[in-house]
């Protein structure tokens, strides 16, 4: 039986972030913030990406399964472009979520069991 784990990290460009969920200069957890929630999340992912990916690799090694990491590469860019051409109203964030499912189906062609792990 072939098993794999996969994860992805798409660093959405600043101009494509969905900023409607909160506004700058808001108060979160009692602190004044100059960034929106999505901007703060983007910054935290950038800061912690190496450690987060390392933990996935370690887990896959410990249980003896293949590990696949997907990022903002040419394959993703082509998928993103195709999706926007068909559905221009869809946000970049939601395209990333559809891409996760696309990758699941693609990996399922070669693996009997596929586990997706959120990057965080």
N, C-alpha and C positions, 0 to 999 in steps of 0.2 A: 504494500500500500504506500503510495507516494503522498507525502504531506508537505505543506508549505505555509509560511506566514508571510503576509505582506503588509506594508504600510506605505503611506505617501506623505510628502510634505511639499505643498505648493505654496510658495511665498508669493501671495497675491500682490501685484503692484499697488502702491499707495493710491494711485488714481482709480483703481478698480474696487477699492474697499467699499463696502456698504456702510455708509456713515449715518444712516437714518436712525439707528437704535439709541444713540445718545449724542450729546453735543459737547464740544470742548468747554472747559471751565466748569464742569459739573462736579458734584461732591459724591464720591464713592468711598464707602468704608470710612467716612469721616475725614478724608483727605481731598484737597482740591486737586483736580487733575486737568492738565493742559491737553490731554489726548482723549480721543473717544475710546470706547471699549475695544473696538476692532483695531485701532492703532496700537493700543497697549498690548493686545494679544499678539499682533504681528511682531512687535518688538521682543516680547518674551519668547516667542518661538525662535526668532533669529538668535537670541542669546543662548538658548538651551538646546538648539537642534543637535549639536554633536553628542551631547550626553544622552538625549532622548533616543537617537538612532543607535548608539552604542548599547543601550539597555535592550533593545529589540534583538540585536545581533547576538548578544550574550544569551538571551532567553532561547532563541532558536538553536544555538549551539548546545545549550544544556539539555534540550529535549530531543536533539538530533533530527531537526527538520531543516529544509531549505528556507532561506530568507530572501525576500525581494523588496527592494526599496525603489520607490518611484518618486521622481521629482519634476521640477519645471524644465523638462527636456523637450526635444523636438516632437516626440510622440504626443506629449501632453499639449503642446502648442497647436499641433494639427487638430487634435480633438477639440480643443477650445475654439479654434477658428471655425471648424465645421459646425459646432453646436451653436455658435453665435449667428452663423449664416441662416440656420434653420429657425432659431428661437432667439431673436435679438433682445427680447424682454427679460431673459434669464440672467441673473447676476453671476459674476465670476465665482462667488462662493458656492452657489448651487451647481454650477458646472463641475466644480471639484467633486461634489458629492455624487453626481452622475458618473464621473470618471472612476470613482471607487468601484461602482457596480460594474462598469465596463471592464475594469481590470479583473474583478472577480470572475466574470465569465471567461475572460481570456486565460487566466490561470487554471480554471477548471477544465480546460481542454487537455492539460498535461498532468494535473494532480487530482487524486481521489478526494482529498480533504484540503480545504483552503480556509485559513483563518485571517481575517482582517483585524489589525490592531490600530486604533487611533494613534496618531503620532505622539500625543501627550499622554 
